[in-house]
Amino acid sequence: MTQRYKTAAGQPRIRHNDYGVLKPPAPGTWSPTLSVSVVIAAYGHQDKLDLTLAALAAQSYPRHLLEVVVVDDGTLPALRLPEIVPDNTLLITTEPGSRGRSNARNAGLAHASGDVVHWLDADMVTFHDEVEAHMRWHHLADYLVVMGYVRFVDHTPGTPTPEQVRDAVASAATETLFDEAASEPHAWIVDLAERTNGLRTERDLAYRVHVTNAASVNARLLREAGPLDTGLVLGEDSELGYRLAQRGAAFVLAPEARSRHLGTSMMMRDGEQVRRYNQAFVPDQIPVMRWLRTHPRRQWQVPYVEIVVDVTGASYEDARATVDGFLASTLNDLAITLVAPWSQAREDRRDPLRSAMLDLVLLRGLYRAEPRVRLAEQAPETAAPTPYRMLCPAGWVPGPETLRKLVEQASDQGYGLVSVALDETDEVIAARLEHTGAFARARLVRAPDEPLESAVDDVAGTRWMDGATLGFLPAGEAEPPKRGKAEDPALKREVARLRAENARLTEQLAAATTETGQGQAKPENGAAPTRALGPSTTRPRGPRALLRRLR
């Protein structure tokens, strides 16, 4: 008797990335209902593509639920569909002005109609149940990214043939096609799995397993996160994986989803050069790569924290104190969004002091050239792709270390929400730090009448902290941040010059002191020593004179 699985309205709750709560069925014991689109970006190597399509033609997954979209990224002569292909296979070509892996995969995504998108390289030979192994997970929750296990094998053009691949895959004998003993694993994924219990103990860095040679993603989640970034030539799959995480994705490692890569990967051939290239481009868009964002001052395309301050009705002084406090944080990797009805704040050009909503006019003028401050009529529902969002009422000022301590607490413990009690009168005045991915996950799994914070607590955990202990002060009690003398470049140069001058004069003083002592001779008859002969301008007049010059 087979068990029937389908995506339920009530989603299972995966805490952090511990997908152990999901229990997939054994292959061959269930009846699938979800469709899948296998998207293959190809450039050249018709012989390898033929083998990839032959293996897909022998999959155990129902044919009517499987489609394949092959994207030719400008091969000359153009690629063609061979004789052995899955029933529903489409070949398209990228436009001349839109080349590259990201563009090709995005073109395939635009034509994909499946409930799940399965990325696959054009030089892969899948085992007979590879697609089924992916899909049995996606039937349990609709916010998953599943990564299969790949081994790299030697390949000689012409062997095996597409017919041999189809027959071996269909008879569940894919391993007989290659020298398995000489094959190599996807080493860093295997190592990551061993260190994190199959990725279940990983949190912010689980996105790294979204490698588009053998990964699958829920199509709705993929389209919410957006397509691949065509501005990235390498590392585009990791960047998309990061954005999927900010939309609530959980990442599953599926060793049973097996495939063989024909030849070595670019990382295996040129690992150091690939890493060098990626480190110049990728960290700009993945804020959780903290080990590559070590510069204390520079700004990045996607900030680590977004500060949201609703300044509607706040005084100019209170709002400025709050914003300036965050701008002075030792955690510099941030952006600040000021929420207010800015369209109604109009400056009177003849009588500026009577401008409508003058305090907002002043705030807008104060920060008009500050790149980290932006204005919005209302706060967006999510801070994605920024991983953290801090909501703080106007009139409360953080200390220099406040934000850093808050974010470290949330990151180290994996909290989805850290609330900060600032004051308590008739009600608690609070700030809050939200983890973007945790809130996205909570929105996916919460019951209709359930408070969002309750679902956040389930999927990531929450905590309250005391604002005074963290360094928050009311605006009236906080000292405005000031630039230290050492931070002024001109002052730093002057200090260096004076120190050098001081060292020179100190040496001169020491020399003069020695010379004064040596220049005095005590006569045998006990008379007073005589002054050394010579012009007075040829040497200092003594230690006291030099000290006066130093002072």
C-alpha positions as CSV (number, residue, x, y, z in Angstrom):
1,M,0.0,0.0,0.0
2,T,1.4,3.4,-1.0
3,Q,1.3,6.5,1.1
4,R,0.1,9.7,-0.6
5,Y,2.0,12.9,0.2
6,K,1.1,16.5,-0.8
7,T,1.9,20.0,0.4
8,A,-0.4,20.7,3.3
9,A,-1.8,24.1,4.2
10,G,-0.3,23.8,7.7
11,Q,3.4,23.8,7.2
12,P,5.8,21.8,9.5
13,R,7.9,24.0,11.7
14,I,11.6,23.6,11.1
15,R,13.6,25.4,13.9
16,H,16.7,27.1,12.5
17,N,17.8,24.4,9.9
18,D,17.0,21.2,11.9
19,Y,14.9,19.5,9.2
20,G,14.9,16.3,11.2
21,V,11.2,16.9,11.9
22,L,10.5,15.9,8.3
23,K,10.2,12.2,7.5
24,P,10.4,11.6,3.8
25,P,8.9,8.4,2.4
26,A,11.1,5.6,1.0
27,P,11.6,5.7,-2.8
28,G,8.9,3.8,-4.6
29,T,6.4,3.8,-1.7
30,W,4.5,7.0,-2.4
31,S,2.5,8.8,-5.0
32,P,3.9,12.2,-6.0
33,T,1.6,15.1,-6.9
34,L,4.0,18.0,-7.5
35,S,5.5,18.8,-10.9
36,V,9.2,19.6,-11.4
37,S,11.1,21.5,-14.0
38,V,14.7,20.5,-14.6
39,V,16.6,23.6,-15.8
40,I,19.9,22.9,-17.6
41,A,22.2,25.8,-18.8
42,A,24.5,24.5,-21.5
43,Y,27.4,25.9,-23.5
44,G,29.2,23.5,-25.9
45,H,29.9,19.8,-25.1
46,Q,27.0,18.3,-27.0
47,D,28.3,14.9,-26.1
48,K,28.0,15.5,-22.4
49,L,24.5,17.1,-22.7
50,D,23.4,13.9,-24.6
51,L,24.3,11.8,-21.6
52,T,22.6,14.1,-19.2
53,L,19.3,14.0,-21.1
54,A,19.6,10.2,-21.5
55,A,19.8,9.8,-17.7
56,L,16.8,12.1,-17.2
57,A,14.8,10.0,-19.7
58,A,15.2,7.0,-17.4
59,Q,14.1,8.6,-14.1
60,S,11.7,6.9,-11.7
61,Y,9.7,10.1,-11.2
62,P,6.3,10.1,-13.2
63,R,6.8,11.4,-16.7
64,H,3.8,13.6,-16.7
65,L,5.2,15.5,-13.7
66,L,8.6,16.0,-15.2
67,E,9.7,18.7,-17.7
68,V,13.2,19.6,-18.9
69,V,14.2,23.0,-20.1
70,V,17.6,23.2,-21.8
71,V,19.1,26.6,-22.4
72,D,21.8,27.0,-25.1
73,D,24.0,29.9,-24.0
74,G,25.1,30.8,-27.5
75,T,27.0,27.7,-28.6
76,L,28.3,27.7,-32.2
77,P,27.2,25.6,-33.9
78,A,24.0,25.5,-31.9
79,L,23.2,22.7,-29.5
80,R,20.4,20.3,-30.5
81,L,18.2,17.8,-28.8
82,P,19.4,14.2,-29.3
83,E,17.2,11.2,-29.9
84,I,17.0,10.1,-26.2
85,V,15.3,12.8,-24.1
86,P,12.5,13.0,-21.6
87,D,9.0,13.3,-23.0
88,N,8.5,16.9,-22.2
89,T,11.8,18.6,-23.2
90,L,12.3,22.1,-24.5
91,L,15.4,23.7,-26.0
92,I,15.7,27.5,-26.0
93,T,18.6,29.9,-26.7
94,T,19.7,33.0,-24.8
95,E,19.8,36.3,-26.6
96,P,23.2,37.6,-27.9
97,G,23.2,40.4,-25.4
98,S,22.3,38.1,-22.4
99,R,25.1,35.5,-22.1
100,G,26.5,33.9,-19.0
101,R,25.3,31.2,-16.6
102,S,23.0,33.5,-14.6
103,N,21.2,34.8,-17.7
104,A,20.9,31.3,-19.1
105,R,19.4,29.9,-15.9
106,N,17.1,32.8,-15.6
107,A,15.9,32.2,-19.2
108,G,15.2,28.6,-18.2
109,L,13.4,29.7,-15.1
110,A,11.1,32.0,-17.1
111,H,9.9,28.9,-19.1
112,A,9.7,26.5,-16.2
113,S,6.1,25.6,-15.1
114,G,6.8,23.1,-12.4
115,D,6.1,23.4,-8.7
116,V,9.8,22.8,-8.1
117,V,12.8,24.0,-10.1
118,H,15.7,21.5,-10.2
119,W,18.9,23.1,-11.3
120,L,21.2,20.6,-13.1
121,D,24.5,21.1,-15.0
122,A,24.8,19.9,-18.6
123,D,27.6,17.5,-17.7
124,M,25.7,15.4,-15.1
125,V,24.6,11.8,-15.1
126,T,21.8,11.3,-12.5
127,F,20.9,8.0,-10.8
128,H,17.5,6.5,-11.7
129,D,15.8,8.0,-8.6
130,E,17.7,11.3,-8.3
131,V,14.7,13.5,-9.2
132,E,12.4,11.4,-6.9
133,A,15.0,11.7,-4.1
134,H,14.7,15.5,-4.4
135,M,11.0,15.6,-4.7
136,R,10.1,13.5,-1.7
137,W,11.4,16.3,0.5
138,H,9.5,19.0,-1.4
139,H,6.2,17.2,-0.8
140,L,6.7,17.7,3.0
141,A,7.2,21.5,3.1
142,D,7.1,24.3,0.5
143,Y,10.1,26.3,1.7
144,L,12.9,23.9,1.1
145,V,16.2,24.0,-0.9
146,V,17.5,20.4,-1.4
147,M,21.1,19.7,-2.4
148,G,22.0,16.3,-3.8
149,Y,25.3,14.5,-3.5
150,V,27.7,14.7,-6.5
151,R,30.8,12.7,-7.2
152,F,33.3,13.6,-10.0
153,V,34.3,11.0,-12.5
154,D,36.8,10.8,-15.4
155,H,35.1,11.1,-18.8
156,T,36.3,10.1,-22.3
157,P,34.2,11.5,-25.1
158,G,32.1,8.7,-26.7
159,T,32.1,6.5,-23.7
160,P,29.6,5.7,-22.4
161,T,27.0,6.2,-25.2
162,P,23.6,7.8,-24.5
163,E,22.0,4.3,-25.1
164,Q,24.3,2.8,-22.5
165,V,23.5,5.6,-20.0
166,R,19.7,5.2,-20.5
167,D,19.8,1.5,-20.0
168,A,22.1,1.5,-17.0
169,V,20.1,4.3,-15.3
170,A,16.8,2.5,-16.0
171,S,18.1,-0.7,-14.4
172,A,19.4,1.2,-11.3
173,A,23.0,0.4,-12.3
174,T,24.4,3.9,-12.9
175,E,27.5,3.1,-10.9
176,T,28.5,0.6,-13.5
177,L,29.1,3.3,-16.1
178,F,32.2,4.8,-14.4
179,D,35.2,4.0,-12.3
180,E,33.6,4.6,-9.0
181,A,36.8,3.8,-7.1
182,A,38.6,6.7,-8.8
183,S,35.7,9.1,-8.4
184,E,36.0,12.1,-6.0
185,P,33.3,13.5,-3.7
186,H,32.1,17.1,-3.5
187,A,34.6,17.4,-0.6
188,W,33.6,20.6,1.1
189,I,29.9,19.6,1.1
190,V,30.8,16.2,2.7
191,D,32.9,18.0,5.2
192,L,30.2,20.5,6.0
193,A,27.7,17.6,6.5
194,E,30.0,15.9,8.9
195,R,30.6,19.0,11.0
196,T,26.9,20.0,11.1
197,N,25.0,16.7,11.4
198,G,23.9,16.9,7.8
199,L,23.5,20.7,8.0
200,R,20.9,20.4,10.8
201,T,23.0,22.4,13.3
202,E,24.0,25.1,10.8
203,R,22.1,28.4,10.8
204,D,23.2,31.5,9.0
205,L,25.6,29.7,6.6
206,A,23.4,26.9,5.5
207,Y,22.7,28.8,2.3
208,R,26.1,27.8,0.9
209,V,24.8,24.4,-0.2
210,H,22.7,26.0,-2.9
211,V,25.0,24.9,-5.7
212,T,23.2,24.9,-9.1
213,N,24.8,21.8,-10.5
214,A,22.4,19.6,-8.5
215,A,20.0,21.6,-6.3
216,S,16.2,22.0,-6.2
217,V,14.1,24.8,-4.9
218,N,10.4,25.4,-4.4
219,A,9.4,27.5,-7.4
220,R,7.2,30.0,-5.4
221,L,10.0,30.6,-2.9
222,L,12.5,31.0,-5.8
223,R,10.4,33.6,-7.5
224,E,9.9,35.5,-4.3
225,A,13.6,35.7,-3.7
226,G,14.2,36.8,-7.2
227,P,16.2,35.2,-10.1
228,L,19.9,34.8,-10.2
229,D,21.9,38.0,-10.1
230,T,23.2,38.6,-13.7
231,G,25.8,41.0,-12.3
232,L,27.7,38.1,-10.8
233,V,29.7,35.9,-13.2
234,L,30.8,33.5,-10.4
235,G,29.3,32.9,-7.0
236,E,25.8,33.6,-8.3
237,D,24.3,30.4,-6.9
238,S,25.6,31.2,-3.4
239,E,24.2,34.7,-3.5
240,L,20.8,33.3,-4.6
241,G,21.0,30.8,-1.8
242,Y,21.6,33.6,0.7
243,R,18.5,35.5,-0.6
244,L,16.5,32.3,-0.3
245,A,17.5,32.1,3.3
246,Q,16.2,35.6,3.9
247,R,12.8,34.4,2.5
248,G,12.6,31.6,5.1
249,A,14.2,28.7,3.2
250,A,15.4,25.6,5.1
251,F,18.3,23.7,3.4
252,V,18.3,19.9,3.2
253,L,21.3,17.7,2.3
254,A,20.1,14.6,0.5
255,P,22.8,12.0,0.0
256,E,20.3,9.7,-1.6
257,A,19.9,12.2,-4.5
258,R,23.0,10.9,-6.4
259,S,24.6,12.1,-9.6
260,R,28.0,11.9,-11.3
261,H,29.8,14.9,-12.8
262,L,31.6,14.2,-16.0
263,G,35.1,15.6,-15.3
264,T,36.3,18.0,-12.6
265,S,34.7,21.3,-11.5
266,M,36.2,24.8,-11.9
267,M,36.7,24.9,-8.2
268,M,38.7,21.7,-8.3
269,R,40.8,22.9,-11.2
270,D,41.4,26.6,-10.1
271,G,40.2,26.8,-6.5
272,E,42.5,29.6,-5.4
273,Q,41.8,31.8,-8.4
274,V,38.0,31.2,-8.0
275,R,38.1,32.2,-4.4
276,R,40.2,35.2,-5.2
277,Y,37.7,36.3,-7.8
278,N,34.7,35.7,-5.6
279,Q,36.1,37.6,-2.7
280,A,36.2,40.7,-4.8
281,F,32.5,40.5,-5.8
282,V,30.4,38.3,-3.6
283,P,30.8,39.8,0.0
284,D,29.2,43.0,-1.2
285,Q,25.9,41.2,-1.4
286,I,26.2,38.6,1.3
287,P,26.4,40.4,4.7
288,V,26.8,37.2,6.8
289,M,30.3,36.7,5.3
290,R,31.7,38.5,8.3
291,W,35.1,37.1,7.8
292,L,35.4,39.0,4.5
293,R,33.8,42.2,5.9
294,T,36.6,43.2,8.3
295,H,37.1,46.8,7.3
296,P,36.0,49.1,10.1
297,R,34.6,52.0,8.0
298,R,33.7,51.0,4.4
299,Q,30.1,50.5,3.2
300,W,28.6,47.5,1.3
301,Q,25.8,47.1,-1.2
302,V,23.7,45.1,1.2
303,P,24.2,46.2,4.9
304,Y,24.3,43.8,7.8
305,V,21.7,45.7,9.8
306,E,18.9,48.1,8.8
307,I,17.8,50.6,11.4
308,V,14.1,51.7,11.1
309,V,13.1,54.8,13.1
310,D,9.6,56.2,12.8
311,V,10.1,59.9,13.2
312,T,6.4,60.9,12.6
313,G,5.6,63.5,15.2
314,A,9.1,63.3,16.8
315,S,11.0,66.5,17.4
316,Y,14.0,67.3,15.2
317,E,16.3,67.1,18.3
318,D,15.0,63.6,19.5
319,A,15.1,62.1,16.0
320,R,18.6,63.5,15.3
321,A,19.9,62.1,18.6
322,T,18.7,58.6,17.8
323,V,20.0,58.7,14.2
324,D,23.4,60.1,15.2
325,G,23.7,57.5,17.9
326,F,23.3,54.7,15.4
327,L,25.6,56.4,12.9
328,A,28.3,56.4,15.6
329,S,28.0,52.7,16.4
330,T,31.1,50.6,16.3
331,L,29.1,48.2,14.1
332,N,29.4,50.4,11.0
333,D,27.8,48.0,8.5
334,L,24.3,49.5,8.6
335,A,21.7,51.6,6.9
336,I,19.0,53.7,8.5
337,T,15.5,54.2,7.2
338,L,13.5,57.1,8.6
339,V,9.7,56.6,8.3
340,A,7.5,59.6,8.1
341,P,5.0,61.3,5.7
342,W,7.9,63.0,3.8
343,S,5.7,64.0,0.8
344,Q,3.8,66.3,3.1
345,A,6.9,68.0,4.5
346,R,7.2,71.0,2.2
347,E,9.8,73.7,2.6
348,D,8.5,77.3,2.3
349,R,11.1,79.0,0.1
350,R,10.0,82.6,1.2
351,D,9.5,81.9,4.9
352,P,11.3,78.6,5.7
353,L,10.6,78.8,9.4
354,R,6.9,78.4,8.6
355,S,7.4,75.3,6.5
356,A,4.9,72.5,6.8
357,M,6.2,69.9,9.2
358,L,9.4,71.9,9.8
359,D,11.0,69.2,12.0
360,L,10.9,66.8,9.0
361,V,12.2,69.4,6.7
362,L,15.2,69.9,9.0
363,L,15.8,66.1,9.3
364,R,15.7,65.8,5.5
365,G,18.1,68.6,5.1
366,L,20.5,67.3,7.8
367,Y,20.9,63.8,6.2
368,R,20.4,64.7,2.5
369,A,24.1,63.8,1.8
370,E,24.5,60.9,4.3
371,P,24.5,57.7,2.1
372,R,23.5,55.5,5.0
373,V,20.3,57.3,5.7
374,R,17.2,56.9,3.5
375,L,13.6,58.2,3.7
376,A,10.5,56.1,3.4
377,E,6.7,56.8,3.7
378,Q,6.3,53.4,5.4
379,A,8.6,50.6,6.5
380,P,8.6,47.5,4.1
381,E,7.3,44.2,5.4
382,T,10.8,42.7,5.3
383,A,14.3,43.9,5.4
384,A,15.4,41.2,2.9
385,P,18.1,40.8,1.7
386,T,19.5,42.5,4.8
387,P,19.7,39.8,7.6
388,Y,18.8,42.0,10.6
389,R,16.4,44.9,11.2
390,M,16.4,47.1,14.3
391,L,13.2,49.0,15.0
392,C,13.9,51.9,17.5
393,P,11.6,54.7,18.7
394,A,12.8,58.2,18.2
395,G,14.2,59.8,21.3
396,W,16.3,56.8,22.4
397,V,20.0,56.8,21.8
398,P,22.3,53.7,21.7
399,G,25.8,53.7,23.0
400,P,28.7,53.0,20.7
401,E,28.7,49.3,21.5
402,T,24.9,48.8,21.9
403,L,24.1,47.6,18.4
404,R,27.2,45.3,18.2
405,K,26.2,43.6,21.5
406,L,22.6,43.2,20.4
407,V,23.5,41.6,17.0
408,E,26.2,39.4,18.5
409,Q,23.7,38.1,21.1
410,A,21.1,37.4,18.4
411,S,23.7,35.8,16.0
412,D,25.5,33.6,18.6
413,Q,22.2,32.3,20.1
414,G,20.2,32.2,16.9
415,Y,17.4,34.4,18.2
416,G,14.8,35.4,15.7
417,L,13.7,38.4,17.9
418,V,15.5,40.3,20.6
419,S,13.3,42.9,22.3
420,V,14.8,45.7,24.4
421,A,12.9,47.3,27.2
422,L,13.6,51.0,27.2
423,D,11.1,52.5,29.6
424,E,7.9,51.5,31.4
425,T,5.1,53.8,32.3
426,D,1.6,52.9,31.3
427,E,3.1,50.6,28.7
428,V,6.5,49.2,27.9
429,I,8.5,51.3,25.4
430,A,10.7,48.9,23.5
431,A,13.1,48.5,20.6
432,R,13.5,45.2,18.8
433,L,16.0,43.4,16.6
434,E,14.5,41.1,14.1
435,H,16.2,38.3,12.1
436,T,14.9,38.6,8.5
437,G,15.0,34.9,7.7
438,A,13.3,33.9,11.0
439,F,10.4,36.3,10.5
440,A,10.0,35.1,6.9
441,R,9.9,31.5,8.1
442,A,7.4,32.4,10.8
443,R,5.1,34.0,8.2
444,L,5.1,30.8,6.2
445,V,4.2,28.4,9.1
446,R,2.0,30.4,11.5
447,A,-1.6,29.6,12.0
448,P,-4.2,32.1,10.8
449,D,-4.9,33.6,14.3
450,E,-1.4,33.0,15.7
451,P,0.7,36.1,16.7
452,L,3.7,36.4,14.5
453,E,6.1,36.6,17.4
454,S,4.8,33.3,18.7
455,A,5.7,31.6,15.4
456,V,9.1,33.3,15.5
457,D,9.7,31.9,18.9
458,D,9.0,28.4,17.6
459,V,11.3,28.6,14.6
460,A,14.2,30.6,16.1
461,G,13.6,31.7,19.7
462,T,13.1,35.1,21.3
463,R,14.5,37.1,24.2
464,W,14.0,40.3,26.2
465,M,16.9,42.5,27.3
466,D,17.3,45.6,29.4
467,G,18.0,48.8,27.4
468,A,19.9,50.6,30.1
469,T,22.3,47.7,30.5
470,L,22.9,47.7,26.8
471,G,23.7,51.4,26.8
472,F,20.4,53.0,25.6
473,L,19.7,56.5,27.0
474,P,16.9,59.0,26.6
475,A,17.9,61.8,24.1
476,G,17.9,64.4,26.9
477,E,20.6,62.5,28.8
478,A,22.8,61.3,26.0
479,E,25.9,63.1,24.9
480,P,26.0,63.8,21.2
481,P,28.8,61.9,19.4
482,K,31.9,63.9,18.6
483,R,34.8,63.3,16.4
484,G,38.0,62.5,18.4
485,K,41.1,64.6,17.7
486,A,42.9,61.6,16.4
487,E,40.2,61.1,13.8
488,D,41.0,64.4,12.0
489,P,43.6,63.7,9.3
490,A,45.1,67.2,9.6
491,L,45.4,66.9,13.3
492,K,47.0,63.4,13.0
493,R,49.6,64.9,10.6
494,E,50.3,67.7,13.1
495,V,50.6,65.4,16.0
496,A,53.1,63.3,14.1
497,R,55.1,66.4,13.2
498,L,55.2,67.6,16.8
499,R,56.2,64.2,18.0
500,A,59.1,64.1,15.6
501,E,60.1,67.6,16.6
502,N,59.9,66.6,20.2
503,A,62.2,63.6,19.6
504,R,64.7,65.8,17.8
505,L,64.8,68.4,20.6
506,T,65.0,65.7,23.3
507,E,68.1,64.3,21.6
508,Q,69.5,67.9,21.3
509,L,68.8,68.4,25.0
510,A,70.6,65.2,26.0
511,A,73.6,66.2,23.9
512,A,73.7,69.7,25.4
513,T,73.5,68.3,28.9
514,T,76.5,66.0,28.2
515,E,78.4,68.8,26.6
516,T,77.8,71.1,29.6
517,G,79.1,68.6,32.0
518,Q,82.2,67.8,30.0
519,G,82.9,71.5,29.3
520,Q,83.4,72.3,33.0
521,A,86.9,71.7,34.5
522,K,87.7,72.0,38.2
523,P,91.0,73.8,38.8
524,E,93.5,72.4,41.1
525,N,93.3,75.4,43.4
526,G,89.6,75.0,43.9
527,A,88.6,78.0,41.9
528,A,85.3,78.1,40.1
529,P,85.2,76.4,36.7
530,T,85.6,78.6,33.7
531,R,83.1,78.6,30.7
532,A,84.3,76.9,27.6
533,L,85.6,79.3,24.9
534,G,83.8,79.8,21.6
535,P,80.9,81.8,20.1
536,S,77.7,81.3,22.1
537,T,75.7,80.8,18.8
538,T,77.6,77.6,18.0
539,R,75.8,75.5,20.7
540,P,72.7,75.7,22.9
541,R,72.8,77.9,25.9
542,G,72.1,75.1,28.3
543,P,69.3,72.6,29.3
544,R,67.0,75.3,30.7
545,A,66.9,77.1,27.4
546,L,66.1,74.0,25.5
547,L,63.3,73.1,27.9
548,R,61.8,76.5,27.4
549,R,61.9,75.9,23.6
550,L,60.2,72.5,24.0
551,R,57.5,74.1,26.1
